[in-house]
Amino acid sequence: MQDIPVHFNFSGTTDSFGHRSDIYSLPMVATAFYILLTMVNNFPHYFNYLTPITPENAHRQYTLATKLLRYLKVLVVVIFATLISITIHY
């Protein structure tokens, strides 16, 4: 049975190992985050904004909020892809 690294410390060394089937947990968590952020992105009127939402600024504020969530989705995918790559190549 081969073990894979499942946790790394800040210096990059492996703290703990897990079973080979644990490699599927990272893509599942990444997919869950992506789906959750996609669903949340459809309801920008429920977000908490620093400025009061008025008819004049609503479109701009909603556009900025949804754009931020789209960037966050890309960042989540990149981080998880990097983690999966490190885990596979270690």
PyMOL Python script that loads the backbone (N, CA, C, O; Angstrom):
from pymol import cmd

cmd.read_pdbstr("""\
ATOM      1  N   MET A   1       0.843  -1.177   0.000  1.00  0.00           N
ATOM      2  CA  MET A   1       0.000   0.000   0.000  1.00  0.00           C
ATOM      3  C   MET A   1       0.890   1.242   0.000  1.00  0.00           C
ATOM      4  O   MET A   1       1.761   1.400   0.855  1.00  0.00           O
ATOM      5  N   GLN A   2       0.656   2.112  -0.967  1.00  0.00           N
ATOM      6  CA  GLN A   2       1.404   3.353  -1.036  1.00  0.00           C
ATOM      7  C   GLN A   2       0.605   4.465  -0.391  1.00  0.00           C
ATOM      8  O   GLN A   2      -0.599   4.595  -0.614  1.00  0.00           O
ATOM      9  N   ASP A   3       1.278   5.252   0.399  1.00  0.00           N
ATOM     10  CA  ASP A   3       0.647   6.406   1.024  1.00  0.00           C
ATOM     11  C   ASP A   3       1.005   7.654   0.243  1.00  0.00           C
ATOM     12  O   ASP A   3       2.057   7.725  -0.392  1.00  0.00           O
ATOM     13  N   ILE A   4       0.115   8.643   0.295  1.00  0.00           N
ATOM     14  CA  ILE A   4       0.372   9.923  -0.361  1.00  0.00           C
ATOM     15  C   ILE A   4       0.406  11.003   0.712  1.00  0.00           C
ATOM     16  O   ILE A   4      -0.213  10.846   1.765  1.00  0.00           O
ATOM     17  N   PRO A   5       1.119  12.095   0.460  1.00  0.00           N
ATOM     18  CA  PRO A   5       1.126  13.190   1.436  1.00  0.00           C
ATOM     19  C   PRO A   5      -0.234  13.884   1.453  1.00  0.00           C
ATOM     20  O   PRO A   5      -0.795  14.181   0.398  1.00  0.00           O
ATOM     21  N   VAL A   6      -0.761  14.140   2.641  1.00  0.00           N
ATOM     22  CA  VAL A   6      -2.054  14.813   2.752  1.00  0.00           C
ATOM     23  C   VAL A   6      -1.961  16.146   3.495  1.00  0.00           C
ATOM     24  O   VAL A   6      -2.925  16.911   3.513  1.00  0.00           O
ATOM     25  N   HIS A   7      -0.812  16.429   4.104  1.00  0.00           N
ATOM     26  CA  HIS A   7      -0.666  17.700   4.803  1.00  0.00           C
ATOM     27  C   HIS A   7       0.784  18.141   4.738  1.00  0.00           C
ATOM     28  O   HIS A   7       1.702  17.347   4.943  1.00  0.00           O
ATOM     29  N   PHE A   8       0.976  19.432   4.448  1.00  0.00           N
ATOM     30  CA  PHE A   8       2.310  20.015   4.359  1.00  0.00           C
ATOM     31  C   PHE A   8       2.414  21.163   5.349  1.00  0.00           C
ATOM     32  O   PHE A   8       1.430  21.861   5.594  1.00  0.00           O
ATOM     33  N   ASN A   9       3.622  21.368   5.933  1.00  0.00           N
ATOM     34  CA  ASN A   9       3.814  22.519   6.811  1.00  0.00           C
ATOM     35  C   ASN A   9       4.273  23.708   5.973  1.00  0.00           C
ATOM     36  O   ASN A   9       4.351  23.608   4.749  1.00  0.00           O
ATOM     37  N   PHE A  10       4.573  24.813   6.610  1.00  0.00           N
ATOM     38  CA  PHE A  10       4.923  26.026   5.880  1.00  0.00           C
ATOM     39  C   PHE A  10       6.250  25.926   5.143  1.00  0.00           C
ATOM     40  O   PHE A  10       6.472  26.655   4.176  1.00  0.00           O
ATOM     41  N   SER A  11       7.131  25.041   5.579  1.00  0.00           N
ATOM     42  CA  SER A  11       8.405  24.893   4.877  1.00  0.00           C
ATOM     43  C   SER A  11       8.305  23.925   3.705  1.00  0.00           C
ATOM     44  O   SER A  11       9.273  23.753   2.965  1.00  0.00           O
ATOM     45  N   GLY A  12       7.149  23.291   3.525  1.00  0.00           N
ATOM     46  CA  GLY A  12       6.938  22.421   2.383  1.00  0.00           C
ATOM     47  C   GLY A  12       7.181  20.951   2.648  1.00  0.00           C
ATOM     48  O   GLY A  12       7.042  20.134   1.737  1.00  0.00           O
ATOM     49  N   THR A  13       7.541  20.592   3.868  1.00  0.00           N
ATOM     50  CA  THR A  13       7.751  19.182   4.171  1.00  0.00           C
ATOM     51  C   THR A  13       6.419  18.552   4.586  1.00  0.00           C
ATOM     52  O   THR A  13       5.516  19.225   5.084  1.00  0.00           O
ATOM     53  N   THR A  14       6.329  17.258   4.367  1.00  0.00           N
ATOM     54  CA  THR A  14       5.094  16.534   4.635  1.00  0.00           C
ATOM     55  C   THR A  14       4.922  16.283   6.124  1.00  0.00           C
ATOM     56  O   THR A  14       5.832  15.788   6.789  1.00  0.00           O
ATOM     57  N   ASP A  15       3.744  16.631   6.647  1.00  0.00           N
ATOM     58  CA  ASP A  15       3.417  16.389   8.049  1.00  0.00           C
ATOM     59  C   ASP A  15       2.744  15.030   8.252  1.00  0.00           C
ATOM     60  O   ASP A  15       3.014  14.332   9.229  1.00  0.00           O
ATOM     61  N   SER A  16       1.870  14.669   7.320  1.00  0.00           N
ATOM     62  CA  SER A  16       1.157  13.404   7.475  1.00  0.00           C
ATOM     63  C   SER A  16       0.857  12.792   6.117  1.00  0.00           C
ATOM     64  O   SER A  16       0.839  13.471   5.090  1.00  0.00           O
ATOM     65  N   PHE A  17       0.625  11.506   6.147  1.00  0.00           N
ATOM     66  CA  PHE A  17       0.332  10.756   4.941  1.00  0.00           C
ATOM     67  C   PHE A  17      -1.035  10.119   5.066  1.00  0.00           C
ATOM     68  O   PHE A  17      -1.536   9.910   6.171  1.00  0.00           O
ATOM     69  N   GLY A  18      -1.644   9.807   3.913  1.00  0.00           N
ATOM     70  CA  GLY A  18      -2.946   9.163   3.902  1.00  0.00           C
ATOM     71  C   GLY A  18      -3.003   8.107   2.830  1.00  0.00           C
ATOM     72  O   GLY A  18      -2.031   7.876   2.111  1.00  0.00           O
ATOM     73  N   HIS A  19      -4.147   7.469   2.727  1.00  0.00           N
ATOM     74  CA  HIS A  19      -4.346   6.419   1.748  1.00  0.00           C
ATOM     75  C   HIS A  19      -4.431   7.024   0.340  1.00  0.00           C
ATOM     76  O   HIS A  19      -4.748   8.202   0.180  1.00  0.00           O
ATOM     77  N   ARG A  20      -4.147   6.211  -0.664  1.00  0.00           N
ATOM     78  CA  ARG A  20      -4.171   6.700  -2.046  1.00  0.00           C
ATOM     79  C   ARG A  20      -5.538   7.223  -2.456  1.00  0.00           C
ATOM     80  O   ARG A  20      -5.627   8.118  -3.297  1.00  0.00           O
ATOM     81  N   SER A  21      -6.593   6.687  -1.883  1.00  0.00           N
ATOM     82  CA  SER A  21      -7.938   7.150  -2.246  1.00  0.00           C
ATOM     83  C   SER A  21      -8.215   8.571  -1.744  1.00  0.00           C
ATOM     84  O   SER A  21      -9.182   9.198  -2.176  1.00  0.00           O
ATOM     85  N   ASP A  22      -7.381   9.082  -0.840  1.00  0.00           N
ATOM     86  CA  ASP A  22      -7.557  10.450  -0.339  1.00  0.00           C
ATOM     87  C   ASP A  22      -7.297  11.507  -1.409  1.00  0.00           C
ATOM     88  O   ASP A  22      -7.660  12.669  -1.231  1.00  0.00           O
ATOM     89  N   ILE A  23      -6.677  11.118  -2.508  1.00  0.00           N
ATOM     90  CA  ILE A  23      -6.385  12.078  -3.582  1.00  0.00           C
ATOM     91  C   ILE A  23      -7.678  12.611  -4.199  1.00  0.00           C
ATOM     92  O   ILE A  23      -7.681  13.690  -4.792  1.00  0.00           O
ATOM     93  N   TYR A  24      -8.775  11.866  -4.065  1.00  0.00           N
ATOM     94  CA  TYR A  24     -10.049  12.305  -4.644  1.00  0.00           C
ATOM     95  C   TYR A  24     -10.753  13.351  -3.784  1.00  0.00           C
ATOM     96  O   TYR A  24     -11.694  13.990  -4.254  1.00  0.00           O
ATOM     97  N   SER A  25     -10.330  13.539  -2.564  1.00  0.00           N
ATOM     98  CA  SER A  25     -11.002  14.504  -1.694  1.00  0.00           C
ATOM     99  C   SER A  25     -10.753  15.942  -2.143  1.00  0.00           C
ATOM    100  O   SER A  25     -11.652  16.778  -2.044  1.00  0.00           O
ATOM    101  N   LEU A  26      -9.558  16.246  -2.630  1.00  0.00           N
ATOM    102  CA  LEU A  26      -9.271  17.623  -3.068  1.00  0.00           C
ATOM    103  C   LEU A  26     -10.139  18.041  -4.260  1.00  0.00           C
ATOM    104  O   LEU A  26     -10.717  19.128  -4.217  1.00  0.00           O
ATOM    105  N   PRO A  27     -10.260  17.237  -5.317  1.00  0.00           N
ATOM    106  CA  PRO A  27     -11.151  17.659  -6.411  1.00  0.00           C
ATOM    107  C   PRO A  27     -12.614  17.768  -5.987  1.00  0.00           C
ATOM    108  O   PRO A  27     -13.346  18.618  -6.494  1.00  0.00           O
ATOM    109  N   MET A  28     -13.037  16.919  -5.067  1.00  0.00           N
ATOM    110  CA  MET A  28     -14.428  17.003  -4.604  1.00  0.00           C
ATOM    111  C   MET A  28     -14.671  18.293  -3.819  1.00  0.00           C
ATOM    112  O   MET A  28     -15.709  18.934  -3.986  1.00  0.00           O
ATOM    113  N   VAL A  29     -13.725  18.674  -2.969  1.00  0.00           N
ATOM    114  CA  VAL A  29     -13.866  19.926  -2.205  1.00  0.00           C
ATOM    115  C   VAL A  29     -13.810  21.126  -3.150  1.00  0.00           C
ATOM    116  O   VAL A  29     -14.582  22.072  -2.994  1.00  0.00           O
ATOM    117  N   ALA A  30     -12.909  21.095  -4.122  1.00  0.00           N
ATOM    118  CA  ALA A  30     -12.807  22.188  -5.094  1.00  0.00           C
ATOM    119  C   ALA A  30     -14.097  22.321  -5.898  1.00  0.00           C
ATOM    120  O   ALA A  30     -14.566  23.433  -6.143  1.00  0.00           O
ATOM    121  N   THR A  31     -14.662  21.206  -6.302  1.00  0.00           N
ATOM    122  CA  THR A  31     -15.919  21.237  -7.051  1.00  0.00           C
ATOM    123  C   THR A  31     -17.055  21.774  -6.193  1.00  0.00           C
ATOM    124  O   THR A  31     -17.886  22.545  -6.673  1.00  0.00           O
ATOM    125  N   ALA A  32     -17.095  21.376  -4.939  1.00  0.00           N
ATOM    126  CA  ALA A  32     -18.138  21.868  -4.032  1.00  0.00           C
ATOM    127  C   ALA A  32     -18.018  23.387  -3.841  1.00  0.00           C
ATOM    128  O   ALA A  32     -19.024  24.094  -3.877  1.00  0.00           O
ATOM    129  N   PHE A  33     -16.793  23.889  -3.639  1.00  0.00           N
ATOM    130  CA  PHE A  33     -16.586  25.337  -3.519  1.00  0.00           C
ATOM    131  C   PHE A  33     -17.018  26.066  -4.786  1.00  0.00           C
ATOM    132  O   PHE A  33     -17.673  27.106  -4.723  1.00  0.00           O
ATOM    133  N   TYR A  34     -16.646  25.512  -5.930  1.00  0.00           N
ATOM    134  CA  TYR A  34     -16.979  26.140  -7.205  1.00  0.00           C
ATOM    135  C   TYR A  34     -18.491  26.215  -7.397  1.00  0.00           C
ATOM    136  O   TYR A  34     -19.015  27.252  -7.803  1.00  0.00           O
ATOM    137  N   ILE A  35     -19.190  25.124  -7.108  1.00  0.00           N
ATOM    138  CA  ILE A  35     -20.650  25.106  -7.255  1.00  0.00           C
ATOM    139  C   ILE A  35     -21.296  26.070  -6.269  1.00  0.00           C
ATOM    140  O   ILE A  35     -22.221  26.796  -6.632  1.00  0.00           O
ATOM    141  N   LEU A  36     -20.824  26.086  -5.039  1.00  0.00           N
ATOM    142  CA  LEU A  36     -21.376  26.997  -4.032  1.00  0.00           C
ATOM    143  C   LEU A  36     -21.179  28.457  -4.442  1.00  0.00           C
ATOM    144  O   LEU A  36     -22.112  29.255  -4.349  1.00  0.00           O
ATOM    145  N   LEU A  37     -19.980  28.811  -4.890  1.00  0.00           N
ATOM    146  CA  LEU A  37     -19.720  30.192  -5.307  1.00  0.00           C
ATOM    147  C   LEU A  37     -20.529  30.559  -6.548  1.00  0.00           C
ATOM    148  O   LEU A  37     -20.940  31.710  -6.696  1.00  0.00           O
ATOM    149  N   THR A  38     -20.760  29.605  -7.434  1.00  0.00           N
ATOM    150  CA  THR A  38     -21.583  29.863  -8.613  1.00  0.00           C
ATOM    151  C   THR A  38     -23.022  30.141  -8.214  1.00  0.00           C
ATOM    152  O   THR A  38     -23.652  31.052  -8.753  1.00  0.00           O
ATOM    153  N   MET A  39     -23.542  29.371  -7.282  1.00  0.00           N
ATOM    154  CA  MET A  39     -24.916  29.595  -6.824  1.00  0.00           C
ATOM    155  C   MET A  39     -25.036  30.928  -6.088  1.00  0.00           C
ATOM    156  O   MET A  39     -26.003  31.661  -6.297  1.00  0.00           O
ATOM    157  N   VAL A  40     -24.077  31.249  -5.238  1.00  0.00           N
ATOM    158  CA  VAL A  40     -24.114  32.513  -4.490  1.00  0.00           C
ATOM    159  C   VAL A  40     -24.005  33.700  -5.440  1.00  0.00           C
ATOM    160  O   VAL A  40     -24.596  34.750  -5.191  1.00  0.00           O
ATOM    161  N   ASN A  41     -23.265  33.541  -6.511  1.00  0.00           N
ATOM    162  CA  ASN A  41     -23.060  34.631  -7.468  1.00  0.00           C
ATOM    163  C   ASN A  41     -24.354  35.032  -8.165  1.00  0.00           C
ATOM    164  O   ASN A  41     -24.433  36.131  -8.715  1.00  0.00           O
ATOM    165  N   ASN A  42     -25.357  34.183  -8.156  1.00  0.00           N
ATOM    166  CA  ASN A  42     -26.628  34.505  -8.808  1.00  0.00           C
ATOM    167  C   ASN A  42     -27.524  35.413  -7.965  1.00  0.00           C
ATOM    168  O   ASN A  42     -28.576  35.848  -8.435  1.00  0.00           O
ATOM    169  N   PHE A  43     -27.127  35.699  -6.747  1.00  0.00           N
ATOM    170  CA  PHE A  43     -27.963  36.504  -5.855  1.00  0.00           C
ATOM    171  C   PHE A  43     -27.177  37.658  -5.248  1.00  0.00           C
ATOM    172  O   PHE A  43     -27.002  37.698  -4.030  1.00  0.00           O
ATOM    173  N   PRO A  44     -26.693  38.605  -6.066  1.00  0.00           N
ATOM    174  CA  PRO A  44     -25.877  39.698  -5.523  1.00  0.00           C
ATOM    175  C   PRO A  44     -26.672  40.667  -4.649  1.00  0.00           C
ATOM    176  O   PRO A  44     -26.080  41.411  -3.866  1.00  0.00           O
ATOM    177  N   HIS A  45     -27.982  40.671  -4.765  1.00  0.00           N
ATOM    178  CA  HIS A  45     -28.782  41.591  -3.953  1.00  0.00           C
ATOM    179  C   HIS A  45     -28.838  41.173  -2.491  1.00  0.00           C
ATOM    180  O   HIS A  45     -29.289  41.953  -1.652  1.00  0.00           O
ATOM    181  N   TYR A  46     -28.390  39.956  -2.160  1.00  0.00           N
ATOM    182  CA  TYR A  46     -28.347  39.512  -0.763  1.00  0.00           C
ATOM    183  C   TYR A  46     -26.989  39.770  -0.104  1.00  0.00           C
ATOM    184  O   TYR A  46     -26.842  39.539   1.096  1.00  0.00           O
ATOM    185  N   PHE A  47     -26.007  40.237  -0.853  1.00  0.00           N
ATOM    186  CA  PHE A  47     -24.667  40.469  -0.304  1.00  0.00           C
ATOM    187  C   PHE A  47     -24.692  41.649   0.657  1.00  0.00           C
ATOM    188  O   PHE A  47     -25.615  42.464   0.647  1.00  0.00           O
ATOM    189  N   ASN A  48     -23.656  41.720   1.488  1.00  0.00           N
ATOM    190  CA  ASN A  48     -23.502  42.821   2.419  1.00  0.00           C
ATOM    191  C   ASN A  48     -22.554  43.842   1.781  1.00  0.00           C
ATOM    192  O   ASN A  48     -21.399  43.519   1.505  1.00  0.00           O
ATOM    193  N   TYR A  49     -23.025  45.051   1.549  1.00  0.00           N
ATOM    194  CA  TYR A  49     -22.239  46.084   0.890  1.00  0.00           C
ATOM    195  C   TYR A  49     -21.861  47.178   1.886  1.00  0.00           C
ATOM    196  O   TYR A  49     -22.581  47.432   2.852  1.00  0.00           O
ATOM    197  N   LEU A  50     -20.723  47.817   1.635  1.00  0.00           N
ATOM    198  CA  LEU A  50     -20.269  48.899   2.514  1.00  0.00           C
ATOM    199  C   LEU A  50     -21.087  50.165   2.323  1.00  0.00           C
ATOM    200  O   LEU A  50     -21.298  50.923   3.270  1.00  0.00           O
ATOM    201  N   THR A  51     -21.548  50.392   1.097  1.00  0.00           N
ATOM    202  CA  THR A  51     -22.344  51.583   0.812  1.00  0.00           C
ATOM    203  C   THR A  51     -23.804  51.176   0.638  1.00  0.00           C
ATOM    204  O   THR A  51     -24.092  50.062   0.200  1.00  0.00           O
ATOM    205  N   PRO A  52     -24.709  52.060   0.976  1.00  0.00           N
ATOM    206  CA  PRO A  52     -26.125  51.737   0.763  1.00  0.00           C
ATOM    207  C   PRO A  52     -26.420  51.570  -0.734  1.00  0.00           C
ATOM    208  O   PRO A  52     -25.903  52.315  -1.566  1.00  0.00           O
ATOM    209  N   ILE A  53     -27.253  50.588  -1.057  1.00  0.00           N
ATOM    210  CA  ILE A  53     -27.608  50.338  -2.447  1.00  0.00           C
ATOM    211  C   ILE A  53     -28.803  51.214  -2.809  1.00  0.00           C
ATOM    212  O   ILE A  53     -29.861  51.153  -2.183  1.00  0.00           O
ATOM    213  N   THR A  54     -28.600  52.021  -3.829  1.00  0.00           N
ATOM    214  CA  THR A  54     -29.652  52.890  -4.354  1.00  0.00           C
ATOM    215  C   THR A  54     -29.895  52.501  -5.807  1.00  0.00           C
ATOM    216  O   THR A  54     -29.085  51.781  -6.391  1.00  0.00           O
ATOM    217  N   PRO A  55     -30.978  52.955  -6.394  1.00  0.00           N
ATOM    218  CA  PRO A  55     -31.206  52.645  -7.818  1.00  0.00           C
ATOM    219  C   PRO A  55     -30.080  53.150  -8.722  1.00  0.00           C
ATOM    220  O   PRO A  55     -29.833  52.582  -9.786  1.00  0.00           O
ATOM    221  N   GLU A  56     -29.402  54.212  -8.299  1.00  0.00           N
ATOM    222  CA  GLU A  56     -28.331  54.769  -9.132  1.00  0.00           C
ATOM    223  C   GLU A  56     -27.061  53.913  -9.096  1.00  0.00           C
ATOM    224  O   GLU A  56     -26.374  53.795 -10.111  1.00  0.00           O
ATOM    225  N   ASN A  57     -26.742  53.322  -7.956  1.00  0.00           N
ATOM    226  CA  ASN A  57     -25.482  52.581  -7.860  1.00  0.00           C
ATOM    227  C   ASN A  57     -25.675  51.065  -7.818  1.00  0.00           C
ATOM    228  O   ASN A  57     -24.691  50.333  -7.714  1.00  0.00           O
ATOM    229  N   ALA A  58     -26.901  50.577  -7.894  1.00  0.00           N
ATOM    230  CA  ALA A  58     -27.159  49.145  -7.752  1.00  0.00           C
ATOM    231  C   ALA A  58     -26.461  48.332  -8.833  1.00  0.00           C
ATOM    232  O   ALA A  58     -25.816  47.329  -8.529  1.00  0.00           O
ATOM    233  N   HIS A  59     -26.578  48.744 -10.074  1.00  0.00           N
ATOM    234  CA  HIS A  59     -25.971  47.978 -11.164  1.00  0.00           C
ATOM    235  C   HIS A  59     -24.454  47.907 -11.001  1.00  0.00           C
ATOM    236  O   HIS A  59     -23.860  46.844 -11.178  1.00  0.00           O
ATOM    237  N   ARG A  60     -23.842  49.005 -10.672  1.00  0.00           N
ATOM    238  CA  ARG A  60     -22.377  49.038 -10.496  1.00  0.00           C
ATOM    239  C   ARG A  60     -21.944  48.163  -9.315  1.00  0.00           C
ATOM    240  O   ARG A  60     -20.978  47.409  -9.429  1.00  0.00           O
ATOM    241  N   GLN A  61     -22.642  48.256  -8.199  1.00  0.00           N
ATOM    242  CA  GLN A  61     -22.279  47.470  -7.017  1.00  0.00           C
ATOM    243  C   GLN A  61     -22.478  45.979  -7.275  1.00  0.00           C
ATOM    244  O   GLN A  61     -21.635  45.170  -6.886  1.00  0.00           O
ATOM    245  N   TYR A  62     -23.571  45.606  -7.918  1.00  0.00           N
ATOM    246  CA  TYR A  62     -23.821  44.199  -8.215  1.00  0.00           C
ATOM    247  C   TYR A  62     -22.796  43.662  -9.206  1.00  0.00           C
ATOM    248  O   TYR A  62     -22.365  42.515  -9.088  1.00  0.00           O
ATOM    249  N   THR A  63     -22.404  44.468 -10.171  1.00  0.00           N
ATOM    250  CA  THR A  63     -21.394  44.054 -11.136  1.00  0.00           C
ATOM    251  C   THR A  63     -20.052  43.829 -10.455  1.00  0.00           C
ATOM    252  O   THR A  63     -19.381  42.831 -10.717  1.00  0.00           O
ATOM    253  N   LEU A  64     -19.661  44.746  -9.587  1.00  0.00           N
ATOM    254  CA  LEU A  64     -18.390  44.585  -8.865  1.00  0.00           C
ATOM    255  C   LEU A  64     -18.409  43.348  -7.960  1.00  0.00           C
ATOM    256  O   LEU A  64     -17.418  42.621  -7.878  1.00  0.00           O
ATOM    257  N   ALA A  65     -19.521  43.116  -7.294  1.00  0.00           N
ATOM    258  CA  ALA A  65     -19.616  41.972  -6.389  1.00  0.00           C
ATOM    259  C   ALA A  65     -19.551  40.652  -7.152  1.00  0.00           C
ATOM    260  O   ALA A  65     -18.858  39.729  -6.725  1.00  0.00           O
ATOM    261  N   THR A  66     -20.253  40.551  -8.262  1.00  0.00           N
ATOM    262  CA  THR A  66     -20.218  39.307  -9.034  1.00  0.00           C
ATOM    263  C   THR A  66     -18.861  39.108  -9.698  1.00  0.00           C
ATOM    264  O   THR A  66     -18.404  37.976  -9.855  1.00  0.00           O
ATOM    265  N   LYS A  67     -18.223  40.192 -10.083  1.00  0.00           N
ATOM    266  CA  LYS A  67     -16.878  40.076 -10.667  1.00  0.00           C
ATOM    267  C   LYS A  67     -15.890  39.567  -9.617  1.00  0.00           C
ATOM    268  O   LYS A  67     -15.036  38.733  -9.917  1.00  0.00           O
ATOM    269  N   LEU A  68     -16.010  40.068  -8.392  1.00  0.00           N
ATOM    270  CA  LEU A  68     -15.151  39.608  -7.309  1.00  0.00           C
ATOM    271  C   LEU A  68     -15.332  38.104  -7.067  1.00  0.00           C
ATOM    272  O   LEU A  68     -14.350  37.388  -6.869  1.00  0.00           O
ATOM    273  N   LEU A  69     -16.562  37.629  -7.083  1.00  0.00           N
ATOM    274  CA  LEU A  69     -16.806  36.203  -6.883  1.00  0.00           C
ATOM    275  C   LEU A  69     -16.270  35.372  -8.044  1.00  0.00           C
ATOM    276  O   LEU A  69     -15.809  34.250  -7.834  1.00  0.00           O
ATOM    277  N   ARG A  70     -16.322  35.900  -9.260  1.00  0.00           N
ATOM    278  CA  ARG A  70     -15.736  35.172 -10.396  1.00  0.00           C
ATOM    279  C   ARG A  70     -14.230  35.064 -10.240  1.00  0.00           C
ATOM    280  O   ARG A  70     -13.662  34.009 -10.520  1.00  0.00           O
ATOM    281  N   TYR A  71     -13.573  36.119  -9.804  1.00  0.00           N
ATOM    282  CA  TYR A  71     -12.132  36.053  -9.544  1.00  0.00           C
ATOM    283  C   TYR A  71     -11.833  35.071  -8.410  1.00  0.00           C
ATOM    284  O   TYR A  71     -10.845  34.339  -8.467  1.00  0.00           O
ATOM    285  N   LEU A  72     -12.674  35.056  -7.394  1.00  0.00           N
ATOM    286  CA  LEU A  72     -12.494  34.131  -6.284  1.00  0.00           C
ATOM    287  C   LEU A  72     -12.629  32.681  -6.749  1.00  0.00           C
ATOM    288  O   LEU A  72     -11.893  31.812  -6.283  1.00  0.00           O
ATOM    289  N   LYS A  73     -13.559  32.415  -7.660  1.00  0.00           N
ATOM    290  CA  LYS A  73     -13.703  31.068  -8.198  1.00  0.00           C
ATOM    291  C   LYS A  73     -12.445  30.637  -8.946  1.00  0.00           C
ATOM    292  O   LYS A  73     -11.998  29.499  -8.806  1.00  0.00           O
ATOM    293  N   VAL A  74     -11.878  31.535  -9.735  1.00  0.00           N
ATOM    294  CA  VAL A  74     -10.643  31.209 -10.454  1.00  0.00           C
ATOM    295  C   VAL A  74      -9.515  30.945  -9.464  1.00  0.00           C
ATOM    296  O   VAL A  74      -8.738  30.008  -9.641  1.00  0.00           O
ATOM    297  N   LEU A  75      -9.424  31.762  -8.431  1.00  0.00           N
ATOM    298  CA  LEU A  75      -8.389  31.587  -7.419  1.00  0.00           C
ATOM    299  C   LEU A  75      -8.537  30.248  -6.698  1.00  0.00           C
ATOM    300  O   LEU A  75      -7.541  29.570  -6.448  1.00  0.00           O
ATOM    301  N   VAL A  76      -9.756  29.865  -6.364  1.00  0.00           N
ATOM    302  CA  VAL A  76      -9.993  28.578  -5.709  1.00  0.00           C
ATOM    303  C   VAL A  76      -9.554  27.429  -6.612  1.00  0.00           C
ATOM    304  O   VAL A  76      -8.904  26.489  -6.153  1.00  0.00           O
ATOM    305  N   VAL A  77      -9.903  27.501  -7.882  1.00  0.00           N
ATOM    306  CA  VAL A  77      -9.513  26.445  -8.820  1.00  0.00           C
ATOM    307  C   VAL A  77      -7.996  26.375  -8.950  1.00  0.00           C
ATOM    308  O   VAL A  77      -7.435  25.280  -8.956  1.00  0.00           O
ATOM    309  N   VAL A  78      -7.332  27.497  -9.053  1.00  0.00           N
ATOM    310  CA  VAL A  78      -5.870  27.510  -9.188  1.00  0.00           C
ATOM    311  C   VAL A  78      -5.201  26.957  -7.934  1.00  0.00           C
ATOM    312  O   VAL A  78      -4.262  26.166  -8.031  1.00  0.00           O
ATOM    313  N   ILE A  79      -5.672  27.363  -6.766  1.00  0.00           N
ATOM    314  CA  ILE A  79      -5.088  26.870  -5.512  1.00  0.00           C
ATOM    315  C   ILE A  79      -5.268  25.367  -5.389  1.00  0.00           C
ATOM    316  O   ILE A  79      -4.319  24.655  -5.060  1.00  0.00           O
ATOM    317  N   PHE A  80      -6.469  24.876  -5.648  1.00  0.00           N
ATOM    318  CA  PHE A  80      -6.696  23.441  -5.526  1.00  0.00           C
ATOM    319  C   PHE A  80      -5.953  22.663  -6.601  1.00  0.00           C
ATOM    320  O   PHE A  80      -5.467  21.565  -6.329  1.00  0.00           O
ATOM    321  N   ALA A  81      -5.851  23.192  -7.802  1.00  0.00           N
ATOM    322  CA  ALA A  81      -5.074  22.515  -8.847  1.00  0.00           C
ATOM    323  C   ALA A  81      -3.603  22.431  -8.454  1.00  0.00           C
ATOM    324  O   ALA A  81      -2.946  21.420  -8.702  1.00  0.00           O
ATOM    325  N   THR A  82      -3.091  23.489  -7.845  1.00  0.00           N
ATOM    326  CA  THR A  82      -1.709  23.476  -7.372  1.00  0.00           C
ATOM    327  C   THR A  82      -1.527  22.452  -6.257  1.00  0.00           C
ATOM    328  O   THR A  82      -0.542  21.713  -6.250  1.00  0.00           O
ATOM    329  N   LEU A  83      -2.459  22.402  -5.327  1.00  0.00           N
ATOM    330  CA  LEU A  83      -2.377  21.423  -4.247  1.00  0.00           C
ATOM    331  C   LEU A  83      -2.430  19.994  -4.780  1.00  0.00           C
ATOM    332  O   LEU A  83      -1.686  19.129  -4.316  1.00  0.00           O
ATOM    333  N   ILE A  84      -3.301  19.744  -5.749  1.00  0.00           N
ATOM    334  CA  ILE A  84      -3.389  18.413  -6.333  1.00  0.00           C
ATOM    335  C   ILE A  84      -2.113  18.069  -7.056  1.00  0.00           C
ATOM    336  O   ILE A  84      -1.617  16.947  -6.945  1.00  0.00           O
ATOM    337  N   SER A  85      -1.571  19.022  -7.798  1.00  0.00           N
ATOM    338  CA  SER A  85      -0.314  18.776  -8.518  1.00  0.00           C
ATOM    339  C   SER A  85       0.842  18.489  -7.568  1.00  0.00           C
ATOM    340  O   SER A  85       1.639  17.581  -7.807  1.00  0.00           O
ATOM    341  N   ILE A  86       0.931  19.256  -6.500  1.00  0.00           N
ATOM    342  CA  ILE A  86       1.994  19.013  -5.506  1.00  0.00           C
ATOM    343  C   ILE A  86       1.831  17.633  -4.887  1.00  0.00           C
ATOM    344  O   ILE A  86       2.808  16.904  -4.716  1.00  0.00           O
ATOM    345  N   THR A  87       0.604  17.277  -4.554  1.00  0.00           N
ATOM    346  CA  THR A  87       0.357  15.982  -3.937  1.00  0.00           C
ATOM    347  C   THR A  87       0.694  14.838  -4.885  1.00  0.00           C
ATOM    348  O   THR A  87       1.266  13.836  -4.457  1.00  0.00           O
ATOM    349  N   ILE A  88       0.358  14.965  -6.135  1.00  0.00           N
ATOM    350  CA  ILE A  88       0.622  13.897  -7.109  1.00  0.00           C
ATOM    351  C   ILE A  88       2.108  13.766  -7.393  1.00  0.00           C
ATOM    352  O   ILE A  88       2.620  12.651  -7.496  1.00  0.00           O
ATOM    353  N   HIS A  89       2.803  14.875  -7.519  1.00  0.00           N
ATOM    354  CA  HIS A  89       4.215  14.855  -7.904  1.00  0.00           C
ATOM    355  C   HIS A  89       5.177  14.688  -6.747  1.00  0.00           C
ATOM    356  O   HIS A  89       6.387  14.606  -6.959  1.00  0.00           O
ATOM    357  N   TYR A  90       4.670  14.637  -5.537  1.00  0.00           N
ATOM    358  CA  TYR A  90       5.561  14.542  -4.382  1.00  0.00           C
ATOM    359  C   TYR A  90       6.148  13.192  -4.284  1.00  0.00           C
ATOM    360  O   TYR A  90       6.927  12.921  -3.371  1.00  0.00           O
TER     361      TYR A  90
END
""", "prot")
cmd.dss("prot")
cmd.show_as("cartoon", "prot")
cmd.util.cbc("prot")
cmd.orient("prot")
